[in-house]
Amino acid sequence: MSTPALAGVAAQPRRKGRPRVSETASPSLVQILNLVRSEQATTRQEIERQSELGRAVVADRLGTLAELGLIDESELGAATGGRAPRLVRFSADRGRILVATLDQTALGVGIADLGGALLMEHHEASELTQPVSALAERLITLFRWILERQGNPPLYGISISVPGAVPDGGEAMFLGTTPAVLPGWDSFPLVETLVGAFDAPVWLRSSVETMTMGELHAGAGSGHRTILFVKVGKRIGAGLGSDGALFRGAQGAVGLIGSVPVSASGGSGTLEAMAGSDHIAQEGRNAAERGASSILAEHMRRGGEITALEVAQAAQVGDAAAIEILSQSGRLIGQVVATLANMLNPALIVLSGSIAQTNDILLAAAREAIYGACHPLVSRDLQVIRSQMGSSAGLVGAAIVAVEGVFSPAILRDWIMAGSPQAHPLFQRMKDEIARKRLAEEHIVRPPDV
């Protein structure tokens, strides 16, 4: 049974995998697909009502989307007095998103469906200080291994989470060059290498941003309109999620709260310098050396290294000096976060990072400072909790970033008729430019056409 012709276009046989539709149909295809994808509409009647499109147009567009493999209507819904409606579902298994998180001492990789659900993940120790070329080689190897394990499904994009802020002026739909977000990245074309290896668009976001998105869509933030996410580690950063979207600011530099000046116990400095994991570790070493902490002193005597985690473990078993170190960090973090809460009025504040997630003391001190400094209207229903997603948050959030990019109306409208984001004209031009630059750098001279 053939799909009805688009309004105003003569019916012709469609080529398999590339339905012929007019450019005027693209906006309605985009609108309907995103209504279905976001589950704002799950039946034809709901689509007609939400889109304000006629029944014939909706039927035709759904036929096109079904041929493209982007929707499915095989399931029946619950009957409400008449015939059971046929449910319209987004086909999240139509393609896959490769994701990775690059941390100072660890590398995480995974693969997600087009709904952002993580299907597989792998984590291993890795030093971010290694040459970018070596990191790229390992990343490509792991990505190919995952794709093989998944049966080499169609790939719609790659999304990478990195420790530093990723500048974004909004000037390009697709990332064609590698931003210098980390030392050494300006000398190696990581993005270009991944595009060449997998023929897929690449997205880069900071780890705080991807973890915020992960919490907002699949973690504690699910169902909340506004959440404030705070990551505590060597660096301290914050992310803001509102109405399901990530707020990025003018240049992608939202949430750099580690640079905020603070003071405590007669000292002053940035929040990172006064409350981050390096400071916690240094204060732990000082406490061990002066004998204020018997647990840390014994650990040092045995030749063990005192890191922030050792301080947290000592505090957890009642070491007074370690408890005070973590409490002081928590209070400083809470004071800064309270200022943000008074301005943004979030429903939820989520603290993450190994120190916040493995220890109650820093969280309790931060929570006390936040509630104490917030306006009563802000704190009345405010929840301050720790993340339960751990290392998966960044991978899930990276997947959501890519999915939202691929299916954003501005990008979707130019590839939907072809069936994959690789067909987008701007992506094709970007690939050609990457290939041209590679040839120029390698000084390769093509022979003339015969």
N, C-alpha and C positions, 0 to 999 in steps of 0.2 A: 504493500500500500504506500503510494508516494505521499510526500509531505506537500501540503498546499503551497501554491506559489505565493511569494511575498506580494503585498499590495502594490499594484501598479507595475509589476514586472511579469512579463510573459513566462509561463512555466516551461522549463527546459530540464532535461535530465541533469542531475547533479553528479559530479565526479566524486567517487568515494574518498572520504577524508578531507575534501575541500568543497563544501557546499557553496553554490554560487548565490550570493545575496547582494543586494544593492547597498551602497554606502549609507543610504537613508535609513536602512534597517539597523545599522550598527548601534545607535543610541538606545533603541528599545531592547536590543539583545543584551546590551550592557546592563540596562536598568533591571531587566527581568532576572538575569543571572545573579546579580548581586542581591536582589530581593530573596531569591531562593538560597543563595550561599549564606546569607546572614540569618536565614530562617525567619525573616519578617513575613514571608508568605510561603505556605506549604501546600496550597491547592491552587488549581486554575482560577477558582472564584476569588480567592484572596489576592492572587496576582492581578486579576482584572481590577479589583477594587483599589489596591495599593498603587498600581501603575497608571490607572485611568486610561488603559488601552482597551480597545474592543475585543470581543471574544475571538473573532477570526484572526486578528493580529497576534494575540497571545498564543493561540493554537499554532500558528505558523512559526512564531519565534521559538516556541518550545520544541517544535519539530526540528528546527535547525540546531538548537542546542543539544538535542538528543542525538542527532547525527554526528555532532562534534564530540560526543561522549562526555559532555559536561553536566548533564542532568539525567535523572532516572525517574520513571513514573511506574515502576512495576509493583509498588506497594499500595495497598488500600488502607485508608484511614477509617476512623470510627463513624458509623452511620448515625445521623441525628434526625431520624424520622423518615428518611428517604433512602435513596441509593448511596452506598458508601463512596465518598470522594476518593479519587486517585491522588495519592500524595506525590508532590514534586520534590525530589531530593537532589542536592548537589552531589555530583560524583567525585568525592574527594580522592578516590583511588585512580582517577584519570592520569595523575602524574605525581611526581615526588619533588621534595625540596631537600637538598643536602645542607647540613648545618654544622658549624664548628664554633667552639669557644677557645680562645687563646688566652691563657692566664700566665702569670709570671712563672709558675712551676708545674703547670699541667696543660694538657691538650685534650679537649673533648670533641667528639664527632658524632653525628647522628643523621638520621633520615626521617622525614616527616611527610605525611600526605598533604593534599592541597587544602585541608581544613586546619592544618597546623598541628595535628596530633603526632606526637613522637612515636615512631614505630620501632626504632632500634637506636641504641647509643653505646658508645665506647669511650673510656677515659684512660689516660696513661700519663705518666710523669714526662715532663718536657720543659726545657729551659727556653724561655722567650728571648734570652740573650744570644742564642745560637744564630748563625747567619740565616737571613730570610730565605735564601735559596734552599738550605737544608730543611727549613720548616715547610716550605712549599712542596718539596719533594715528598716529605712524610705525609703531608695533608692530602696530596694527590693519591698516594698509595692507599691511604685509609679510605678515601672516598671511593676509589675503584673497588676496593674490597667490599665495602658496604653495598655498592650497586650490584655487584655480582651476587652477594648473599640475597639480595632482594629480586633477583632475576632481571637486572638491567632495565628497570621501568623507564618510561619517558621522564626526562628531567626538565623541570620548569624554572629552577633557579638555585642559587647557592647563597647562603647567608652566613656571615662570619661575625662573631662577637670578639672585640678587642679591648684591652685594658684602658686605652686612652680615648679622649673625646674625638669624634669623627666630624670634621668640619662639613657643613652642608648649607650651601647658599640657595639650594633649590633650583640651580641653573640647569640641571640635566636629569632626564628620566632614568638613564642607565649610567652606572659607574664605569667609565672607560679608562681611567688612570688610577694608580695606587696613591692614595693620600699619605702624606708623611705623618701618620699618627703615632708611630714608634720609631726610635732610633734605627737607622739603617734601611727603613722602608722606602726612602726616596731613591735608593740605589738599586732596588730590585722590583720588577713589575709583577707583584703578586696577583693583583686583580687580572691583569692582562694574561698572565700564565694560566690562571684558572679558567678564564673565558676560552682560551685556546684549547685547553685540555678537555673541557666538558661542553663547549658550545651552549653555554647558559649564562644569563645575566647574573651579576654578583652584587650583593648588598653588604655593606659594612656598617656596624653600629657599635657603640661603646658597650662594655659588659653591663654597666648599670642600666642602660636603656633596654637591652635585651632581657635582663632579669626582671625589670619592671613590667615589660610586656608579658613575660612568662607568668608572673604572679597575677597580672590583671586578667589574663584569659584562662589560665588553667590552675591557678593557685588560690591563695586566700583572698585575692582581690576579685575573684569571679563573682559577679552580681553586684559589685560596688561601682558607683559612678566615678568616684575619684579616689585614687590611692597615692600615697607618697611612699616610695621605696628608698631605703637607705642601706648602702653596702659599707660595711666596716672592715677594713683591712689595712694594708700598707697605705693605700689611698682610701679616702672617704668620699663617697659621692652619693647623689640622690637622683631619683627619676620620678617623673610625674605622669601618671596615666589618668586620662579623663574621658569619659564616655567611650571607652574602648579603644582610644587612640593615645599615642605617645606624643607628649608635647616636647618639641625639639628646639624651640627658640629660633633666633635669627641665623645662627651659625652652627647649630648642633651642639652648643656648649652649655646645655642646661644642667644644673645640679652639681657644679664644681664647688661644693660646700667645704671641701678639704682646705681651700684657700682662705676661708673666713678666719680673721684674727680672733683669738680667745686668750684668756689669762686665768691662771689658777696658782695658788700657793706661792705668790710672788713672782711667778714666771709668766711669760707671754710668748705667743707664736701662732702659727696657723693651726687649725683644728687637726690636720694630719700630723703635724709635728708634736702636738700636745696630747693627742688621744688615739692615734693610729697604732697599728700593731708593732711598728718599729719602736715607738715610744714605750709601749707596754713591755716589750722584751727588754729594753734598756733599763727601765725602772725595776724589772725583775732581777736583772743582773746586779744592779746597785743594792737591792735588798739582800741578795745572797752574799755579796761581798762584805756588807756591814753587819751581817748576822741577824737582820730583822726577819728573815724568813728561813726557818730551819729546813723546810722541805726543799726550797730552791738551792740553799747552800749545800745540802747533801747531794742534790742532783749535779751541781757544779763540781763538787769534790770527786765524784765518780767520773768526771770527764764529759758529762753530757752538756749539750748546748741548750742554753735557755732562750726559748722563743716565746712569742705571745701565747702559744698553746700550752706550754709548760706553766706559765703564770696562771692561765685559766684553770688548768687541772689542779694546781695548788689551791686556788681560791675555792674550787668546788668541794674540796675536802676540809675547808675551814681555816686555811692559812690566812692570818689577819693581814699581813703585809700585802699579799696577793689580792685579797678582797678589796683593800683600799685602792690599789693601783687600778683595778677594773672599775671600781665605783667612781673614781675620779674621771676616768675616760668616759664612762656612761653619762655622768652629769654634764660634761662639756658637750658631748654629742647631743644630748637631750635639749640643752639650752639653744643650740643652733637650730635644731629641728623644730623646736617650739615656735621660733620666729617664722619659719616656713609655714607651719600649721596655722598660725594666726592669720597669715596672708591668704593661704590656699583653701583652708577649711576642708581637709580631706576626711573621708569617712573612715579610712584605715591607714595606719602607718606600719610598714613591714620592715623589720631590721634583718639584715642578712650578713653573711660572712662567717668564717669558722668560729670567731670569738663569740659573736652574738648567738650562733646556733648551737654551740656546745656548752654554753654557760648561762646560768640564770642571773648572775650578778650584774653584768654590764647592762642587760636588758632591763632589769628592775630599776637600776639607777637612772637609765635614760627615760624610762616610763615615768618615774617620779618627777624628773625635771620637766618633762613635756607637760604633764598634767598640772604641775605647779605654776608654769609660766603661760599657759594658754588661757584665752578668754573663756568664760563659762559656756558661751554658746558654741565655741569650737570644741571644747573638751567634753561636752555633755554626752554625746553618743560616740565619741572617738575611741577606736580600738587601737592599741599599740601591741603588736605581736611579733614573733620571730617567723622567718620563712620556714616552710616545711618542704620546699621543693629541692633545696640543696643545689647540687651542680646541674640538675636537669633544667632549672629555671632559665638559664642562659640559652640552652639549646631550643627549648620550646619557644622562648621569646624571639630568637633568631628566625625560627620558622614562621612565626606570625608576621615579622617584619617583611619577609620575602613574599608571603601570601598576600599581605595587604598591598605590597608594591605591584605584584603581578596583576592583581584584580582591581587596582585603582582605576576608576573610569577613564582617566587621562591616558593610561597605558593600554587598558583592556580594549578600548574601542578600535585601536589600530592593529590588534592581532586576533581578535575574536573570530573574524571571518576566515582566517587561515587555520585556526585551531591550536596554535601554540605561540608562546611569547617570543620564541626565536624568530618568528616571521615578522616581528615588528620592524618597520623600515629603519627606525633609529638604531635598533640593535644591530641590524645588518650593516648599516653605515659604520657603526662603532667597531664591529669586527673587521671590516675592511681597513679602517684606519689603524687598528692594532697590527694587522698583517703587514700593512705598508711600512709602519715604523720598524717592525721586526726585520723586514727585508733591508731597510735602510741601515739599520744598526749592524746587520751581519754582512753588509756590502755585497749582497747577492745580486748579480746582474742576470735578468731573465733573457733567454735567447729570443730572437724575433719570431713572431708567429709565422708558421709555414703556410 
